[in-house]
Amino acid sequence: MSKEIIKYNNDVNLMDISIFTSRELDLLITCFWYLKENKNYKATITFDEFREKLKLSRLDRTEDYVVKFAKKLKGIVEEYQFIDENEHKVVLIGNLFRTIRIDETDEIMELKIDEDFKHLFNNLLDNYTRFELEEFVSIKRKYSKMLYKLLKQYKSTGYYKIELDEFIRLFGVPDSYKTYHITPKIIEPSIEELKDIFINLRCNKIKKRKVITHLEFLFEPQNKHGEYLYNFRS
């Protein structure tokens, strides 16, 4: 049986999706799988398909998860910068999903992305993130899932560096957390869960005048199939 591969433009990794729970992230990434190379920019997904891919039973009240999840989808805002046909620099800001329709009787969810953002899931020749849906779903913790997809973007180098403020934004770090909370509550548990996927995964803190400014993640590089290259950056 062929593996279900998630593939999207790297710009997707810059979206703030921290409002979603761990299970809702599974639903979101499943939606991305259905949207991949979809020329109509829309997807129709049955609740049974969600159950199959997320390994849920009817006792899990899938319909409740899907409805709650769908209400959050309209909160996904994408910002895209480009040069138009008149060579003008343009910043386009809008909702990723144009319409979301749920038929609770027939247990069907229909999604349509805004055509302005079709490049995120179509004609992906380079500048994309690629990973297996099943592997993503197997990860339990929300923060681990969020780190996983970012590391997959940089799997060929085994090196990912991010400003601390951007990390806080992308991961939705609670306002109640101090900087010293981030390592024990987010980074260490995530590394522990992902250590068998990203060999030798570790995090270094980069400081300027004793203040942490960046986080640096290192791990064994992989090819696009997730096979290790064994030229680990020391």
C-alpha positions as CSV (number, residue, x, y, z in Angstrom):
1,M,0.0,0.0,0.0
2,S,1.5,3.4,-1.0
3,K,2.2,5.9,1.7
4,E,0.0,9.1,1.8
5,I,2.5,11.9,1.3
6,I,1.7,15.5,2.5
7,K,3.3,18.1,0.3
8,Y,2.8,21.9,0.4
9,N,4.6,25.2,-0.2
10,N,6.9,26.2,2.6
11,D,4.9,29.3,3.1
12,V,2.3,27.1,4.9
13,N,4.8,26.6,7.7
14,L,4.7,30.3,8.4
15,M,0.9,30.3,9.2
16,D,-0.2,30.7,12.7
17,I,-2.1,27.4,13.4
18,S,-1.4,27.4,17.1
19,I,-5.2,27.6,17.9
20,F,-5.6,24.0,16.9
21,T,-5.4,21.0,19.3
22,S,-3.3,18.0,18.5
23,R,-6.2,16.1,17.0
24,E,-7.3,19.2,15.1
25,L,-3.8,19.4,13.6
26,D,-4.3,15.9,12.3
27,L,-7.6,17.0,10.7
28,L,-5.9,20.0,9.2
29,I,-3.0,18.0,7.7
30,T,-5.5,15.5,6.3
31,C,-7.3,18.3,4.6
32,F,-3.9,19.4,3.1
33,W,-3.5,15.9,1.7
34,Y,-6.8,16.1,-0.1
35,L,-6.0,19.5,-1.5
36,K,-2.6,18.5,-2.9
37,E,-2.4,19.0,-6.6
38,N,-6.2,19.6,-6.7
39,K,-6.8,21.7,-9.8
40,N,-10.3,22.7,-8.5
41,Y,-8.8,24.0,-5.3
42,K,-11.5,22.1,-3.3
43,A,-11.8,18.8,-1.4
44,T,-14.7,16.7,-0.3
45,I,-13.9,14.5,2.7
46,T,-16.2,12.1,4.4
47,F,-16.2,11.6,8.2
48,D,-15.3,7.9,7.6
49,E,-12.2,9.0,5.7
50,F,-11.2,11.1,8.7
51,R,-11.8,8.1,10.9
52,E,-9.7,5.9,8.7
53,K,-6.7,8.2,8.4
54,L,-6.8,9.3,12.1
55,K,-7.6,5.8,13.4
56,L,-10.8,7.0,15.1
57,S,-13.9,5.0,16.0
58,R,-17.5,6.2,15.9
59,L,-17.3,6.3,19.7
60,D,-14.9,9.2,19.3
61,R,-17.7,11.5,18.2
62,T,-15.9,12.5,15.0
63,E,-18.7,14.8,14.0
64,D,-18.1,16.9,17.1
65,Y,-14.4,17.2,16.4
66,V,-15.0,18.1,12.7
67,V,-17.6,20.8,13.5
68,K,-15.4,22.4,16.1
69,F,-12.4,22.2,13.9
70,A,-14.2,23.8,10.9
71,K,-15.1,26.8,13.0
72,K,-11.5,27.5,13.5
73,L,-10.5,27.1,9.9
74,K,-11.7,30.6,9.0
75,G,-9.1,31.9,11.4
76,I,-6.2,30.8,9.1
77,V,-4.9,33.9,7.5
78,E,-2.2,33.8,4.9
79,E,0.1,36.6,3.9
80,Y,1.8,36.3,0.6
81,Q,4.3,38.7,-1.0
82,F,5.0,38.8,-4.7
83,I,5.8,40.9,-7.8
84,D,2.8,41.4,-10.1
85,E,2.7,41.7,-13.9
86,N,3.3,45.4,-13.6
87,E,6.4,44.7,-11.5
88,H,4.7,46.1,-8.4
89,K,5.5,44.6,-5.0
90,V,2.3,43.3,-3.6
91,V,1.3,42.0,-0.2
92,L,-1.8,39.8,-0.3
93,I,-3.6,39.0,3.0
94,G,-6.6,36.8,3.1
95,N,-8.3,33.7,4.5
96,L,-6.9,30.5,3.2
97,F,-10.3,28.8,2.9
98,R,-13.0,30.6,0.9
99,T,-15.9,28.2,1.9
100,I,-16.4,25.5,4.4
101,R,-19.5,23.3,4.3
102,I,-20.4,20.5,6.6
103,D,-23.3,18.1,6.0
104,E,-23.7,16.5,9.4
105,T,-26.5,14.1,8.1
106,D,-24.4,12.6,5.3
107,E,-21.2,13.2,7.3
108,I,-19.3,15.1,4.6
109,M,-17.0,18.1,4.8
110,E,-16.4,20.3,1.7
111,L,-13.5,22.8,1.6
112,K,-12.5,25.3,-1.1
113,I,-9.3,27.3,-0.8
114,D,-9.1,30.9,-2.1
115,E,-7.7,30.8,-5.7
116,D,-5.1,33.5,-4.6
117,F,-3.5,30.8,-2.5
118,K,-3.6,27.9,-5.0
119,H,0.2,28.0,-5.3
120,L,0.4,26.5,-1.7
121,F,-0.8,23.1,-2.9
122,N,-0.3,23.0,-6.7
123,N,2.6,22.7,-9.1
124,L,5.1,22.1,-6.3
125,L,8.4,21.6,-8.0
126,D,10.6,23.2,-5.3
127,N,10.3,25.2,-2.1
128,Y,8.0,22.6,-0.5
129,T,7.7,20.6,2.7
130,R,7.1,16.8,2.3
131,F,6.3,14.2,4.9
132,E,4.1,11.1,5.6
133,L,0.5,11.6,6.9
134,E,0.7,8.4,9.0
135,E,3.9,9.5,10.7
136,F,2.4,12.9,11.5
137,V,-0.7,11.4,13.0
138,S,1.3,9.0,15.1
139,I,2.8,12.0,17.0
140,K,0.8,12.7,20.1
141,R,1.8,16.1,21.4
142,K,0.7,19.3,19.7
143,Y,4.0,21.1,20.1
144,S,5.8,18.0,18.8
145,K,3.6,18.0,15.6
146,M,4.4,21.7,15.1
147,L,8.1,21.2,15.4
148,Y,8.0,18.1,13.2
149,K,6.7,19.8,10.2
150,L,9.2,22.7,10.5
151,L,12.1,20.2,10.8
152,K,10.8,18.3,7.8
153,Q,11.3,21.5,5.8
154,Y,15.0,21.5,6.6
155,K,15.5,17.7,6.6
156,S,18.1,17.8,3.8
157,T,20.4,20.0,5.9
158,G,19.6,18.8,9.4
159,Y,19.7,22.4,10.6
160,Y,16.9,24.8,11.5
161,K,17.4,28.2,13.1
162,I,14.5,30.4,14.2
163,E,14.2,33.7,16.1
164,L,12.8,33.2,19.6
165,D,10.0,35.7,19.0
166,E,9.0,33.9,15.8
167,F,9.1,30.5,17.7
168,I,6.7,32.0,20.3
169,R,4.4,33.2,17.6
170,L,4.3,30.0,15.5
171,F,3.9,27.7,18.6
172,G,1.4,30.0,20.3
173,V,3.4,30.0,23.5
174,P,1.1,31.1,26.3
175,D,1.6,34.6,27.6
176,S,1.9,33.1,31.1
177,Y,5.2,31.3,30.0
178,K,8.5,33.0,30.8
179,T,11.4,32.3,28.5
180,Y,12.8,29.7,30.9
181,H,9.5,27.8,30.6
182,I,9.9,27.1,26.9
183,T,12.7,24.5,27.2
184,P,11.1,22.2,29.9
185,K,7.5,22.6,28.7
186,I,7.9,22.7,24.9
187,I,11.3,21.9,23.5
188,E,12.4,19.0,25.8
189,P,9.1,17.0,25.6
190,S,9.0,17.6,21.8
191,I,12.6,16.4,21.3
192,E,11.9,13.3,23.5
193,E,8.9,12.4,21.3
194,L,10.6,13.1,18.0
195,K,14.1,11.6,18.8
196,D,13.3,8.4,16.8
197,I,12.2,10.3,13.7
198,F,15.1,12.9,13.8
199,I,18.2,11.1,14.9
200,N,20.5,13.1,17.2
201,L,17.9,15.9,17.5
202,R,19.0,18.6,19.9
203,C,18.4,22.3,20.5
204,N,21.0,25.1,21.1
205,K,20.1,28.5,22.5
206,I,21.8,31.4,20.8
207,K,22.3,34.4,23.1
208,K,23.2,38.1,22.7
209,R,24.3,39.9,25.8
210,K,23.0,36.9,27.9
211,V,19.5,37.1,26.3
212,I,18.2,34.3,24.1
213,T,17.6,35.6,20.6
214,H,17.4,32.4,18.5
215,L,16.9,28.6,18.8
216,E,19.0,26.3,16.7
217,F,17.8,22.7,16.0
218,L,20.3,20.1,14.7
219,F,19.6,16.5,13.6
220,E,20.8,13.9,11.2
221,P,20.1,15.0,7.6
222,Q,17.6,13.1,5.5
223,N,16.8,12.8,1.8
224,K,13.2,13.4,0.6
225,H,12.2,9.9,1.5
226,G,13.3,10.3,5.1
227,E,16.4,8.2,4.7
228,Y,19.5,9.4,6.5
229,L,22.5,10.9,4.7
230,Y,25.0,10.4,7.6
231,N,26.9,13.7,7.2
232,F,25.7,15.2,10.4
233,R,26.6,18.8,11.1
234,S,28.7,19.0,14.3
